[in-house]
Amino acid sequence: MKIFLAGAAGAIGKRLVPLLLDAGHHVVGTTRSIIKADVLRATGVQPVVVDVFDVSALSRAVCTARPDIVVHQLTDLPPGLDQTMMAEGTRRNARMRREGTRNLVAAALAAGVHRLVAQSIAWMYAPGPEPHGEDDPLDVHAPGTRAITADGIATLERLTVASPPINGVVLRYGHLYGPGTGADAAEIPSLHVDAAAWAAVLAIDKARSGIYNLAEPNRYLSTDKARRELGFDASFRLTA
Ligand SMILES: NC(=O)c1ccc[n+]([C@@H]2O[C@H](COP(=O)([O-])OP(=O)(O)OC[C@H]3O[C@@H](n4cnc5c(N)ncnc54)[C@H](OP(=O)(O)O)[C@@H]3O)[C@@H](O)[C@H]2O)c1
């Protein structure tokens, strides 16, 4: 299939590209950087230089690519989640989730795309009995910056699963660690970046429209649905 990978040069995108190419897909991958576009091309990706907030350029890029599937791995976070930059990063990332996702969905609809797989996060559940399942409410009434993040997530997820005729899949990832993330370990619920990328491949092949929790075994949330329906295994790692 032809995959339009928004965020091909990001922490997850870099690990996802070789998996998609190995699976025989043609990958059109986005970046805002001409230098990163050259790197993507060298790895076998057809690069597109585009900013998700440039509505007409994004629509042109997706319509020209005419992909079967759009994969949304866009975030706007500081490198290594640098805490000194996280307040501003939280606002920027929420904007990415609200406006960036809206633009990407509009472009996908204009291009006649029928499937969207989008990255979300798995630690935004409102307080309540654990482990949390995918149907538990999000913490949109939380105090402080958590509410900004929860609102961004709620919008991204609604746009993904409720933009017919698009069949939308939301991947709620745990805290990432591993190559390119700036972390060798992560707090619970944790997820190795390779397993996060692998979940996107499984979602392309197998997921029904809806939401999936993806994390290593933990007491905070259940990953039963992903393991049962996708065959997700959090111990997956890319070979060297
Ligand atoms: N679940 C999690 O814990 C989680 C999830 C995601 C990220 N993170 C962490 O956040 C940190 C930063 O992540 P990252 O290195 O992937 O970088 P990032 O700056 O968050 O960017 C991610 C991707 O989004 C793209 N992007 C950002 N703004 C864009 C825009 N306006 N238009 C088009 N594309 C845009 C970037 O493309 P360009 O090539 O143009 O830069 C990149 O491919 C890392 O430490 C990572 O581990 C954690």
The ligand as an SDF file (V2000), in Angstrom:
LIG
                    3D

 48 52  0  0  0  0  0  0  0  0999 V2000
    4.3010    8.9740   23.9300 N   0  0  0  0  0  0  0  0  0  0  0  0
    5.4150    9.6410   24.1950 C   0  0  0  0  0  0  0  0  0  0  0  0
    6.0140    9.5080   25.2680 O   0  0  0  0  0  0  0  0  0  0  0  0
    6.0290   10.5400   23.1470 C   0  0  0  0  0  0  0  0  0  0  0  0
    5.4140   10.7350   21.9020 C   0  0  0  0  0  0  0  0  0  0  0  0
    6.0430   11.5430   20.9640 C   0  0  0  0  0  0  0  0  0  0  0  0
    7.2590   12.1450   21.2600 C   0  0  0  0  0  0  0  0  0  0  0  0
    7.8230   11.9250   22.4800 N   0  0  0  0  0  0  0  0  0  0  0  0
    9.1310   12.5000   22.8320 C   0  0  0  0  0  0  0  0  0  0  0  0
    9.1870   13.8610   22.4750 O   0  0  0  0  0  0  0  0  0  0  0  0
   10.5180   14.2340   22.1290 C   0  0  0  0  0  0  0  0  0  0  0  0
   10.4870   14.9300   20.7640 C   0  0  0  0  0  0  0  0  0  0  0  0
    9.9530   14.0300   19.7960 O   0  0  0  0  0  0  0  0  0  0  0  0
   10.4670   14.0150   18.2770 P   0  0  0  0  0  0  0  0  0  0  0  0
   11.9460   13.9130   18.2940 O   0  0  0  0  0  0  0  0  0  0  0  0
    9.7040   12.9830   17.5210 O   0  0  0  0  0  0  0  0  0  0  0  0
   10.2080   15.4840   17.7380 O   0  0  0  0  0  0  0  0  0  0  0  0
    8.9860   16.4460   17.5510 P   0  0  0  0  0  0  0  0  0  0  0  0
    9.5760   17.7770   17.4270 O   0  0  0  0  0  0  0  0  0  0  0  0
    7.9550   16.2120   18.5970 O   0  0  0  0  0  0  0  0  0  0  0  0
    8.4150   16.0570   16.0770 O   0  0  0  0  0  0  0  0  0  0  0  0
    7.7960   14.8590   15.7570 C   0  0  0  0  0  0  0  0  0  0  0  0
    7.4660   14.8840   14.3100 C   0  0  0  0  0  0  0  0  0  0  0  0
    6.4790   15.8930   14.0680 O   0  0  0  0  0  0  0  0  0  0  0  0
    6.9080   16.6720   12.9690 C   0  0  0  0  0  0  0  0  0  0  0  0
    6.3960   18.0480   13.1080 N   0  0  0  0  0  0  0  0  0  0  0  0
    6.4560   18.8470   14.1910 C   0  0  0  0  0  0  0  0  0  0  0  0
    5.8680   20.0420   13.9100 N   0  0  0  0  0  0  0  0  0  0  0  0
    5.4570   19.9810   12.6150 C   0  0  0  0  0  0  0  0  0  0  0  0
    4.7810   20.8700   11.7420 C   0  0  0  0  0  0  0  0  0  0  0  0
    4.3980   22.1020   12.1320 N   0  0  0  0  0  0  0  0  0  0  0  0
    4.4990   20.4580   10.4840 N   0  0  0  0  0  0  0  0  0  0  0  0
    4.8690   19.2260   10.0610 C   0  0  0  0  0  0  0  0  0  0  0  0
    5.5110   18.3440   10.8280 N   0  0  0  0  0  0  0  0  0  0  0  0
    5.7940   18.7030   12.0990 C   0  0  0  0  0  0  0  0  0  0  0  0
    8.4130   16.6370   12.9780 C   0  0  0  0  0  0  0  0  0  0  0  0
    8.8440   16.8460   11.6490 O   0  0  0  0  0  0  0  0  0  0  0  0
   10.2080   17.6090   11.2320 P   0  0  0  0  0  0  0  0  0  0  0  0
   11.0040   16.5810   10.5380 O   0  0  0  0  0  0  0  0  0  0  0  0
    9.7410   18.7080   10.3460 O   0  0  0  0  0  0  0  0  0  0  0  0
   10.8600   18.1210   12.4880 O   0  0  0  0  0  0  0  0  0  0  0  0
    8.6690   15.2200   13.4450 C   0  0  0  0  0  0  0  0  0  0  0  0
    8.6650   14.3160   12.3940 O   0  0  0  0  0  0  0  0  0  0  0  0
   11.3350   12.9340   22.1080 C   0  0  0  0  0  0  0  0  0  0  0  0
   12.0520   12.8320   23.2920 O   0  0  0  0  0  0  0  0  0  0  0  0
   10.2610   11.8480   22.0300 C   0  0  0  0  0  0  0  0  0  0  0  0
   10.6590   10.6400   22.6240 O   0  0  0  0  0  0  0  0  0  0  0  0
    7.2440   11.1450   23.4300 C   0  0  0  0  0  0  0  0  0  0  0  0
  1  2  1  0
  2  3  2  0
  2  4  1  0
  4  5  1  0
  4 48  2  0
  5  6  2  0
  6  7  1  0
  7  8  2  0
  8  9  1  0
  8 48  1  0
  9 10  1  0
  9 46  1  0
 10 11  1  0
 11 12  1  0
 11 44  1  0
 12 13  1  0
 13 14  1  0
 14 15  2  0
 14 16  1  0
 14 17  1  0
 17 18  1  0
 18 19  2  0
 18 20  1  0
 18 21  1  0
 21 22  1  0
 22 23  1  0
 23 24  1  0
 23 42  1  0
 24 25  1  0
 25 26  1  0
 25 36  1  0
 26 27  1  0
 26 35  1  0
 27 28  2  0
 28 29  1  0
 29 30  1  0
 29 35  2  0
 30 31  1  0
 30 32  2  0
 32 33  1  0
 33 34  2  0
 34 35  1  0
 36 37  1  0
 36 42  1  0
 37 38  1  0
 38 39  2  0
 38 40  1  0
 38 41  1  0
 42 43  1  0
 44 45  1  0
 44 46  1  0
 46 47  1  0
M  CHG  2   8   1  16  -1
M  END
$$$$
